[in-house]
Amino acid sequence: MRPAMFAATALGLLVACDEPSSKVDPVSVQWMDWPAEVNAGQPFRTRLVVWGICAINPQFRPGASANQTAVTFAPYFTFEDDHILCAAATGNAFVVTALDTAGIAPGLLAGSPRTYEMRAPMPDFTYHFDVVAARLLVSAYGTVMVRPSGADPSRRNAGGYASLERDSQNCLRVRPLGVYAPNAAIALDDQAAAGAAAALVRGYIYDAATPICGETRLFHRVTP
């Protein structure tokens, strides 16, 4: 079953949106990637993949913040009182899919090289996708190295839920859950690894000297 279809089914959709206007709906992050190194004080772009919501013209907000130890994204959507029908089935219903977007992390302090955690609410697949805010548990997806100067921008750390799948050329790729764009799946540098329908994956994206699957931009997995 396609993840987006599962998400819509799990949401218990086929219900009409009939609640007060100007609502806020927090969501979890199933995938994020960001520069492995940044210079102190430099805001940096972080890719965020989140599930969409049952609404017409929802407005996404990444909810970025930082303290002395971590950058935290607490994403949410704002939307009006939309009377629509959401469903995974065919017909005129509104189908919920994943949103591949981004947020800007604030600049971080560092008098000497140091790391900050990258944190966000992680999906809990023991519950339905329509998790209430009280169940959005913030977890660490990885770290970012902050240097006073001279940061290397070539590598991006990454983590979250993804499928490990082989394409028509038998190339093993990592694809963030719910994202189906042709260029969304990145070739793994370890082509002997086992595939998985949906797994928690952490690693980094880098430029390799030797192409794999005809590509040099690869994903290196550092945890199962």
Phi, psi and chi 1 to 4 in degrees:
 res  aa     phi    psi   chi1   chi2   chi3   chi4
   1 MET       -  134.9 -177.8  179.0  -66.2      -
   2 ARG   -64.1  138.0  -71.9  167.5   64.2   91.1
   3 PRO   -53.4  -39.5  -25.8   33.6      -      -
   4 ALA   -65.9  -36.8      -      -      -      -
   5 MET   -66.1  -42.7  -63.0  -71.7  -76.8      -
   6 PHE   -61.7  -41.4  168.9   75.1      -      -
   7 ALA   -59.6  -44.2      -      -      -      -
   8 ALA   -66.9  -38.8      -      -      -      -
   9 THR   -67.0  -44.7  -57.7      -      -      -
  10 ALA   -62.9  -28.3      -      -      -      -
  11 LEU   -69.1   -5.5  -82.6  165.4      -      -
  12 GLY    62.9   40.3      -      -      -      -
  13 LEU   -72.3 -161.1  -60.9  178.9      -      -
  14 LEU    70.5   32.1  -70.1  173.6      -      -
  15 VAL  -125.0  148.6  -65.2      -      -      -
  16 ALA   -84.7  141.6      -      -      -      -
  17 CYS   -80.6  111.8  -59.4      -      -      -
  18 ASP  -144.6   67.3 -173.0   16.4      -      -
  19 GLU  -133.7  172.1  -63.1 -175.6   25.0      -
  20 PRO   -56.4  156.1  -25.4   34.5      -      -
  21 SER   -74.2  170.6   61.2      -      -      -
  22 SER    53.7   58.2  -60.1      -      -      -
  23 LYS   -91.6  160.9  -65.7 -174.5   60.8  179.2
  24 VAL  -124.5  128.7  173.9      -      -      -
  25 ASP  -126.1  104.6 -166.3   -8.2      -      -
  26 PRO   -71.4  148.0   24.6  -31.6      -      -
  27 VAL  -133.9  160.4  -68.4      -      -      -
  28 SER   -90.2  167.5   59.5      -      -      -
  29 VAL  -112.1  118.0  174.5      -      -      -
  30 GLN   -91.0  -13.5   61.8 -107.9   37.6      -
  31 TRP  -156.6  142.9 -180.0  -92.5      -      -
  32 MET  -148.7  145.6   60.4 -168.7  -60.9      -
  33 ASP  -140.5  152.9   63.5   65.9      -      -
  34 TRP  -157.5  162.8   61.4   93.3      -      -
  35 PRO   -59.7  135.9  -20.8   31.8      -      -
  36 ALA   -67.6  -30.3      -      -      -      -
  37 GLU  -134.0  141.6  -63.3 -175.0    6.1      -
  38 VAL  -139.1  158.6  -64.0      -      -      -
  39 ASN   -81.7  150.1  -69.6  -34.5      -      -
  40 ALA   -56.4  136.2      -      -      -      -
  41 GLY    80.4    0.1      -      -      -      -
  42 GLN   -95.0  112.1  171.2 -167.3  -14.7      -
  43 PRO   -61.9  147.7  -20.8   33.9      -      -
  44 PHE  -140.9  146.3   56.1   95.0      -      -
  45 ARG   -78.2  132.3 -174.4  179.1 -173.6  -85.0
  46 THR  -122.6  123.7  -60.2      -      -      -
  47 ARG   -73.9  135.0 -179.7 -171.9 -178.2 -165.0
  48 LEU  -129.2  129.1  -57.3  170.7      -      -
  49 VAL  -113.4  119.3  177.5      -      -      -
  50 VAL  -130.1  159.6  -55.7      -      -      -
  51 TRP   -76.9  140.6  -74.6  115.3      -      -
  52 GLY   -71.5  178.4      -      -      -      -
  53 ILE  -126.2  166.7   63.9  168.8      -      -
  54 CYS   -81.5   91.1  172.7      -      -      -
  55 ALA  -165.9  155.5      -      -      -      -
  56 ILE   -93.5  127.1  -63.9  174.6      -      -
  57 ASN    55.1   52.0 -166.2   30.9      -      -
  58 PRO   -69.5  147.5   27.3  -34.6      -      -
  59 GLN  -108.2  119.1  -58.9  -61.7  -52.6      -
  60 PHE   -84.7  138.5  177.6   75.1      -      -
  61 ARG  -130.2  124.3  -58.5  -70.1 -175.4  -92.4
  62 PRO   -73.0  -24.0   23.9  -32.5      -      -
  63 GLY    61.5   47.4      -      -      -      -
  64 ALA   -81.4  141.4      -      -      -      -
  65 SER  -152.7  168.0   63.6      -      -      -
  66 ALA  -150.1  151.2      -      -      -      -
  67 ASN  -133.5 -158.6   58.2   24.6      -      -
  68 GLN   -75.0   -9.3  -65.0 -179.7  -12.1      -
  69 THR  -126.4  -18.7   61.1      -      -      -
  70 ALA  -155.2  154.5      -      -      -      -
  71 VAL  -100.6  131.7  173.5      -      -      -
  72 THR  -125.5  129.4  -60.1      -      -      -
  73 PHE  -103.2  127.4  -74.8   92.2      -      -
  74 ALA  -123.6   73.1      -      -      -      -
  75 PRO   -70.2  153.6   26.4  -34.5      -      -
  76 TYR  -157.3  163.8   61.3   94.0      -      -
  77 PHE  -113.9  143.8  -72.6   92.8      -      -
  78 THR  -109.7  146.0   62.1      -      -      -
  79 PHE  -161.5  163.2   57.3   98.2      -      -
  80 GLU   -92.2 -179.5  -61.0  -58.0  -40.9      -
  81 ASP   -77.7   89.3 -175.2   10.3      -      -
  82 ASP   -98.4  122.1  -59.2  -38.8      -      -
  83 HIS   -92.2   88.0  -62.9  -89.9      -      -
  84 ILE  -132.3  164.6   61.0  173.9      -      -
  85 LEU  -107.4  126.7 -174.5   69.8      -      -
  86 CYS  -109.5  136.5  -58.9      -      -      -
  87 ALA  -160.6  158.1      -      -      -      -
  88 ALA   -91.5  -15.1      -      -      -      -
  89 ALA   -78.4  166.5      -      -      -      -
  90 THR   -73.9  164.5   57.9      -      -      -
  91 GLY   126.4 -152.8      -      -      -      -
  92 ASN   -95.3    7.5  -64.3  -37.7      -      -
  93 ALA   -74.3  158.3      -      -      -      -
  94 PHE   -87.0  121.1 -171.6   87.3      -      -
  95 VAL   -96.0  129.7  178.4      -      -      -
  96 VAL   -85.8  129.5  175.9      -      -      -
  97 THR  -130.7  176.2   59.6      -      -      -
  98 ALA   -79.0  151.9      -      -      -      -
  99 LEU  -114.3  121.9  174.8   66.8      -      -
 100 ASP   -98.1  105.5 -168.9  -10.9      -      -
 101 THR  -138.8 -157.7 -176.1      -      -      -
 102 ALA  -157.2  162.0      -      -      -      -
 103 GLY  -138.7  158.4      -      -      -      -
 104 ILE  -102.6  119.4  -58.3  -61.8      -      -
 105 ALA   -80.1  142.4      -      -      -      -
 106 PRO   -70.0  158.5   24.2  -32.1      -      -
 107 GLY   -62.2  145.7      -      -      -      -
 108 LEU  -116.9  149.7  -56.8  171.6      -      -
 109 LEU   -85.2  141.2  -61.1  176.1      -      -
 110 ALA  -164.4  108.2      -      -      -      -
 111 GLY   -78.0  -21.7      -      -      -      -
 112 SER  -145.2  164.8   58.6      -      -      -
 113 PRO   -56.5  131.9  -26.9   35.6      -      -
 114 ARG  -155.8  163.1   55.8  160.9  -60.9 -174.3
 115 THR  -109.5  149.9   59.6      -      -      -
 116 TYR  -122.3  145.0  -73.2   77.0      -      -
 117 GLU   -74.2  149.7  -75.3 -169.9  -24.7      -
 118 MET  -107.9  117.1  -63.9  -66.7  -66.7      -
 119 ARG  -126.0  151.6  -59.1  173.8   62.9   82.2
 120 ALA  -167.0  161.2      -      -      -      -
 121 PRO   -65.7  126.8  -16.8   30.0      -      -
 122 MET  -100.6  141.3 -173.9  173.9  -72.5      -
 123 PRO   -59.3  144.0  -20.7   31.7      -      -
 124 ASP  -114.5  103.8 -176.2  -12.4      -      -
 125 PHE   -78.1    3.6  -70.9  101.9      -      -
 126 THR   -80.5  -12.7   62.8      -      -      -
 127 TYR  -114.7  170.7  -68.5  101.2      -      -
 128 HIS   -70.7  165.2  -69.5  170.5      -      -
 129 PHE   -71.9  -16.8  -80.2   99.4      -      -
 130 ASP   -85.8   55.0   59.0  -24.8      -      -
 131 VAL   -67.8  142.2  -70.4      -      -      -
 132 VAL   -81.1  162.6  -63.3      -      -      -
 133 ALA   -57.4  -33.3      -      -      -      -
 134 ALA   -65.0  -20.1      -      -      -      -
 135 ARG  -102.4    6.2  -70.3 -154.1  -63.0  -96.7
 136 LEU   -84.0   90.3  -71.5  178.6      -      -
 137 LEU   -87.5  123.7  -58.8  178.9      -      -
 138 VAL   -76.6  131.9  174.1      -      -      -
 139 SER  -131.1  160.0  -60.3      -      -      -
 140 ALA   -85.7  127.5      -      -      -      -
 141 TYR   -94.1  -14.5  -78.2   69.4      -      -
 142 GLY   157.1 -159.8      -      -      -      -
 143 THR  -134.0  160.8   60.7      -      -      -
 144 VAL  -123.2  134.8   58.1      -      -      -
 145 MET   -89.0  126.5  171.0   63.5   71.1      -
 146 VAL  -110.5  123.9 -176.7      -      -      -
 147 ARG  -115.3  149.3  -59.4 -175.6 -178.4  -81.5
 148 PRO   -57.3  -34.1  -25.6   35.1      -      -
 149 SER  -166.9  168.5   61.6      -      -      -
 150 GLY    76.0   24.9      -      -      -      -
 151 ALA   -66.1  144.1      -      -      -      -
 152 ASP   -91.8  112.9  179.1    1.0      -      -
 153 PRO   -87.0    4.0   33.4  -35.0      -      -
 154 SER   -76.8  -27.1   64.6      -      -      -
 155 ARG  -105.7  143.5  178.5 -176.8  -67.4 -173.8
 156 ARG  -122.0  127.8  -67.2 -177.5   68.2   84.3
 157 ASN   -77.7  154.4  -70.3  -20.0      -      -
 158 ALA  -153.0  154.8      -      -      -      -
 159 GLY  -172.4  159.0      -      -      -      -
 160 GLY   140.5 -163.5      -      -      -      -
 161 TYR   -91.2  131.1  -78.5   92.6      -      -
 162 ALA  -150.7  161.7      -      -      -      -
 163 SER   -99.4  144.9   60.8      -      -      -
 164 LEU  -108.6  106.8  -58.6  177.4      -      -
 165 GLU  -132.9  153.5   58.9 -171.3   38.8      -
 166 ARG  -100.9  134.1  -67.0 -164.5  178.0  -86.1
 167 ASP   -85.7 -170.8   62.7   16.1      -      -
 168 SER   -66.8  -17.1   59.6      -      -      -
 169 GLN   -98.1   12.4  -55.9  -59.0  -45.2      -
 170 ASN    63.8   27.4 -159.4   36.6      -      -
 171 CYS   -92.3  126.3  177.6      -      -      -
 172 LEU   -79.6  126.3 -173.7   63.2      -      -
 173 ARG  -131.0  154.9  -63.1  177.7  178.6  -86.0
 174 VAL  -103.6  127.8   57.3      -      -      -
 175 ARG  -126.2  118.4  179.7 -176.0  -64.7  -84.3
 176 PRO   -53.4  139.2  -27.0   35.9      -      -
 177 LEU   -59.4  126.5 -168.6   62.9      -      -
 178 GLY    88.5    0.0      -      -      -      -
 179 VAL  -106.4  123.4  178.9      -      -      -
 180 TYR  -117.7    4.1  -57.7  108.0      -      -
 181 ALA   -59.0  143.2      -      -      -      -
 182 PRO   -55.8  -35.2  -24.8   34.1      -      -
 183 ASN   -92.3    9.9   61.1  -10.8      -      -
 184 ALA   -79.8  -23.7      -      -      -      -
 185 ALA   -92.0  126.3      -      -      -      -
 186 ILE  -105.8  134.8  -54.2  171.6      -      -
 187 ALA   -64.9  138.3      -      -      -      -
 188 LEU   -83.2  146.1  -91.2   73.5      -      -
 189 ASP   -78.9  -13.8   58.4    4.4      -      -
 190 ASP  -107.8   91.9  178.9   10.0      -      -
 191 GLN   -77.8   -5.7  -72.0  -68.7  -58.0      -
 192 ALA   -89.3   -4.2      -      -      -      -
 193 ALA   -66.9  158.2      -      -      -      -
 194 ALA   -83.6  147.4      -      -      -      -
 195 GLY   -77.5  167.7      -      -      -      -
 196 ALA  -157.2  141.0      -      -      -      -
 197 ALA   -68.9  -41.5      -      -      -      -
 198 ALA  -158.8  122.6      -      -      -      -
 199 ALA  -147.2  155.3      -      -      -      -
 200 LEU   -80.0  119.9 -178.6   59.1      -      -
 201 VAL  -125.1  138.4  176.0      -      -      -
 202 ARG  -133.4  147.8  -69.8 -172.3  176.9   92.7
 203 GLY   174.1 -151.6      -      -      -      -
 204 TYR  -148.9  156.4   56.1   85.1      -      -
 205 ILE  -107.2  131.4  -57.8  164.9      -      -
 206 TYR  -149.5  168.1   70.5  105.2      -      -
 207 ASP   -96.3  116.4  -67.3  -46.9      -      -
 208 ALA   -91.2  152.7      -      -      -      -
 209 ALA   -73.9  -32.1      -      -      -      -
 210 THR  -111.7  125.6  -56.8      -      -      -
 211 PRO   -65.2  147.1  -18.5   30.9      -      -
 212 ILE  -128.4  130.6  -65.9  178.0      -      -
 213 CYS    57.8   29.3  -58.1      -      -      -
 214 GLY    76.4   12.1      -      -      -      -
 215 GLU  -128.7  149.4  -59.2  173.1   12.9      -
 216 THR  -107.9  -14.0   56.5      -      -      -
 217 ARG   -88.5  108.5 -168.8   67.1  169.8  167.7
 218 LEU  -126.6  164.0  -55.8  175.1      -      -
 219 PHE  -109.7  129.3 -176.9   84.8      -      -
 220 HIS  -108.8  120.1  178.8   79.3      -      -
 221 ARG   -88.0  127.8 -169.3 -179.6 -176.1 -173.6
 222 VAL  -109.4  -11.7  -62.9      -      -      -
 223 THR  -137.6  154.9   58.4      -      -      -
 224 PRO   -61.4      -  -20.8   31.1      -      -
